[in-house]
Amino acid sequence: MNTSRSDVLFAEARKVIPGGVNSPVRACLSVGCDPLFIASGHGSHILTVDGQDMIDYVLSWGPMLLGHSYPDVTHAVVEAAGRGTSYGAPCEAEVELAQAVVDAFPAMDMVRMVNSGTEATMSALRLARAATGRNKVLKFIGCYHGHADPFLASAGSGVATLSIPGTPGVPEATVQDTLLAPYNDLAAATDMFHLHGDDLAAVIVEPVAGNMGLVLPEEGFLKGLRSLCDASGALLILDEVITGFRVEYGGAQTRFGIAPDLTTLGKIIGGGLPVGAFGGKAEYMSQIAPSGNVYQAGTLSGNPLAMAAGIATLRVLKRCDYAELESRVRRFTDELAAILREKGVPVTINQLASMFTVFFTDKPVRNFEDVKNSDTELFGRFFKAMREQNIFLGPSAFEVSMVSFMHSDADFEATLEAARKIRL
């Protein structure tokens, strides 16, 4: 595999960008190789600067559910750019996208557009604290809610991938109000409510964990959190930055029948452009400035390019057959697991909708401890071997593989054939 141009670019990047990347996991440190630089993406494939055509299971970490360069989305962005790239003032598109988002989520009355998932979660927590007059937040070990200070305690994603200890640069006082419990452990969450319920502003949770690899909620876990919040007066925040519009058009909350107080979104609602959002019940969202006193602002919030891309994306997704895609992905991951087991390696593949993670363990994976007990070194060998076979996976055992509506049966078969060829 020729990586000469990527190697040159990475060497140049390290001189001017910390670690040579603008987001840590891209450096591929945990899998023992250097990153590939991407020249373009079309449908389910990406092309590296060295001309390697690869089947993409990263999809910009989730937003490209329609694949790369989807014509309707590309046309909408180009057309919007012709009218101007930013106004710093309201535009019609942000109203249209907000209405589409609210319509998709039964528990959401209003939504505020922001520029990233991190901005969405930090704003939702501020709102929850203001609405309840309380300070503490309960999060789950291995879940990642962006890089805002309160959420970096026992976070997943790149924090777990790079084994970064604690929260360097974050004052201890900032995280002392962040309570922790294992994902899927309702008893531990209940204990936290018994100890801190009177000062618990919110529970924030990924309804389907996607930042320690894919970990599904067990029966009763999410509904149990809803009941605990109802009894104590804390708000339930569902972080659907990954799952919103990917697990189902109305997100994981629709699929699992959970009505949160607040929801955070990102990824797909910008069609691949930088965007985020937080929304929920009017009684809480009306407290956001200027209608209320909880301050949140952003010059690029509601950016016309991101709004145009989001509108075009949701219009298409509303007509898509999510169930059919899920069925195809399930058949594919079942075959992939069988191929890997034939090689004598222990493997568990967690899969839901258009997402999956390959864990090298023969035990069920239901929380972050289970994830850490899987063979991450073997994952690194798997990653590199598959990359040699033109399969682009996330460079970490703690990430989720994504599938788009553009992935064909031929893509799946090529991936399975690659898995048959590799040696682990």
Buried (B, 14 or more C-beta within 10 A) or exposed (E): EEBEBBBEBBEEBBEEEEBBBEEBBBBBBBBEBBBBBBBEBBBBBBBBBBEBEBBBBBBBBBBBBBBBBBEBBBEBBEEBEEEEEEEEEEBEBBEBBBEBBBEBBEBBBBBBBBBBBBBBBBBBBBBBBBBBEBEBBBBBBBBBBBBBBBBBBBBBBBBBBBEEEEBEEBEEEBBEBBBBBBBBBBEBBBEBBEEBBEBBBBBBBBBBBBBBBBBBBBEEBBBBBBBBBEEBBBBBBBBBBBBBBBBBBBBBBBBBEBBBBBBBBBBBBBBBBBBBBBBBBEEBBEBBEEEBEBEBEBEBBBBBBBBBBBBBBBBBBEEBEBEEBBEBBBEBBEBBBEBBEEEEBBBBBBBBBBBBBBBBBEEEBBBBEBBEEBBBEBBBBBBBBBBEBBBBBBBBBBBBBBBBBBBEEEBBEBBBEBBEEBEB
